[in-house]
Amino acid sequence: MAEATTDLRVRLRVLRRDFRLEVDLTLPAQGTTAVFGPSGSGKSTLLRAIAGLEPDAVGSIKVQGDVWQDEHASRPAHWRETGVVFQHTALLPHLTVADNLRFGWRRAGSPSTLLDQWIERLALAPLLQRRPESLSGGERQRVALARALVTQPRWLLLDEPLSALDAERRAEILPFIEAVRRDAGIPVLYVTHSVEEVARLADHLVLLEAGAVTAAGPALEILNRADLPLALRDDAGVVLEARVRERDPHGLLTLDTPAGPLHAHGREHVAGARLRVRVQARDISLALQRHDDSSLLNLLPATLVALTELPGGQVQVQLDASGVPLLARVSHRSVERLTLRPGMPVWAQIKAVALLV
Ligand SMILES: Nc1ncnc2c1ncn2[C@@H]1O[C@H](COP(=O)(O)OP(=O)(O)OP(=O)(O)O)[C@@H](O)[C@H]1O
């Protein structure tokens, strides 16, 4: 029964002078739904409308039989039971981290175990007596996440929570966001313009373009589609579900993936761990024969499916590796030199150091 879930039914329109957002979406009650699109496509407008922060939004938002908004009324933001974290979330400057957390927690009447749990899961214990102005950007976002979570929201809405951070800080905080996804047990709406974050975090994906949804569905299915604009970006690639088979003493991982075994480098993953590995098109080179005499550790047999000319003398190559679609990017000259054409068997070669998991 649709009414029994916390799926968000969202039918919304926002009209501005030079911009129109019009969406009709069901956001699943389980897991993380990423909203991805170029700058100005309306991602934040959609999130803010769901949070009740867009006065110009008209339409309806329903969750589990509750109406947050319809043609008659719109619940104010604080009655929508959402936890919201923005790129720059304001913490209360005169309160310590501990008091910032207690503030939202007390108002929501949540159990004290919840406060302790999120302090532990987000590693906040050393920060509790600090004031917001003394925190780094990444620390501040961890506190903002905890503050949202201790109110026991029905939906967690994250608007580019990492985009103000540099790559190193982002890498530090991503595992915490993964922990939220895994342990919070509440659905997350995650607005981002980073493919890497979508690949790491998303279960479902909504693509927005100029205020309209161009695709929505299971994240890996959409990320790996060759017919969407995502496939033409410089960082195009596919994402594979993987399981760690072993880790050698130097930290090299052997992963089992549906496309075949792959070697990769990464954090302290242990045998049996499940993870996602993103294989970028520009990290795959093609050979007509198997070469065991190079430093390339990953050699996957594949069939060439299609070739698409790209600007600048590059060619996008769609491959099928044991039924799994892969994308490779090669030079036009290589296509001629190897006389590549659809139906040909090839070897997809990938450097292990290109695969960071
Ligand atoms: N308060 C506002 N008043 C008027 N126009 C706005 C307002 N906020 C956003 N816009 C415009 O609405 C459109 C959508 O903006 P929005 O912030 O939702 O896009 P976005 O996809 O989140 O972009 P970004 O990735 O750059 O944050 C843009 O054209 C933007 O300039």
The ligand as an SDF file (V2000), in Angstrom:
LIG
                    3D

 31 33  0  0  0  0  0  0  0  0999 V2000
   15.8790   33.4120   -4.4410 N   0  0  0  0  0  0  0  0  0  0  0  0
   15.9110   33.4190   -5.7770 C   0  0  0  0  0  0  0  0  0  0  0  0
   15.3550   34.4100   -6.4890 N   0  0  0  0  0  0  0  0  0  0  0  0
   15.3720   34.4040   -7.8290 C   0  0  0  0  0  0  0  0  0  0  0  0
   15.9470   33.4430   -8.5770 N   0  0  0  0  0  0  0  0  0  0  0  0
   16.5350   32.4290   -7.9220 C   0  0  0  0  0  0  0  0  0  0  0  0
   16.5510   32.3560   -6.4870 C   0  0  0  0  0  0  0  0  0  0  0  0
   17.2180   31.2340   -6.1280 N   0  0  0  0  0  0  0  0  0  0  0  0
   17.5920   30.6360   -7.2710 C   0  0  0  0  0  0  0  0  0  0  0  0
   17.1890   31.3440   -8.3440 N   0  0  0  0  0  0  0  0  0  0  0  0
   17.3930   30.9740   -9.7680 C   0  0  0  0  0  0  0  0  0  0  0  0
   16.6510   29.7740   -9.9830 O   0  0  0  0  0  0  0  0  0  0  0  0
   17.3720   28.8900  -10.8360 C   0  0  0  0  0  0  0  0  0  0  0  0
   17.6180   27.5570  -10.1170 C   0  0  0  0  0  0  0  0  0  0  0  0
   18.4960   27.7720   -9.0110 O   0  0  0  0  0  0  0  0  0  0  0  0
   18.9570   26.6180   -8.0360 P   0  0  0  0  0  0  0  0  0  0  0  0
   19.7550   27.2800   -6.9510 O   0  0  0  0  0  0  0  0  0  0  0  0
   17.7830   25.8130   -7.6460 O   0  0  0  0  0  0  0  0  0  0  0  0
   19.8900   25.7590   -8.9870 O   0  0  0  0  0  0  0  0  0  0  0  0
   20.9420   24.6100   -8.6000 P   0  0  0  0  0  0  0  0  0  0  0  0
   20.7490   23.5260   -9.5910 O   0  0  0  0  0  0  0  0  0  0  0  0
   20.7980   24.2580   -7.1660 O   0  0  0  0  0  0  0  0  0  0  0  0
   22.3110   25.3570   -8.8730 O   0  0  0  0  0  0  0  0  0  0  0  0
   23.7580   25.2480   -8.1150 P   0  0  0  0  0  0  0  0  0  0  0  0
   24.3040   23.8820   -8.4290 O   0  0  0  0  0  0  0  0  0  0  0  0
   24.5420   26.3350   -8.7570 O   0  0  0  0  0  0  0  0  0  0  0  0
   23.5000   25.4670   -6.6540 O   0  0  0  0  0  0  0  0  0  0  0  0
   18.6460   29.6170  -11.2090 C   0  0  0  0  0  0  0  0  0  0  0  0
   18.4210   30.2400  -12.4580 O   0  0  0  0  0  0  0  0  0  0  0  0
   18.8200   30.6440  -10.1090 C   0  0  0  0  0  0  0  0  0  0  0  0
   19.5070   31.7780  -10.5910 O   0  0  0  0  0  0  0  0  0  0  0  0
  1  2  1  0
  2  3  1  0
  2  7  2  0
  3  4  2  0
  4  5  1  0
  5  6  2  0
  6  7  1  0
  6 10  1  0
  7  8  1  0
  8  9  2  0
  9 10  1  0
 10 11  1  0
 11 12  1  0
 11 30  1  0
 12 13  1  0
 13 14  1  0
 13 28  1  0
 14 15  1  0
 15 16  1  0
 16 17  2  0
 16 18  1  0
 16 19  1  0
 19 20  1  0
 20 21  2  0
 20 22  1  0
 20 23  1  0
 23 24  1  0
 24 25  2  0
 24 26  1  0
 24 27  1  0
 28 29  1  0
 28 30  1  0
 30 31  1  0
M  END
$$$$
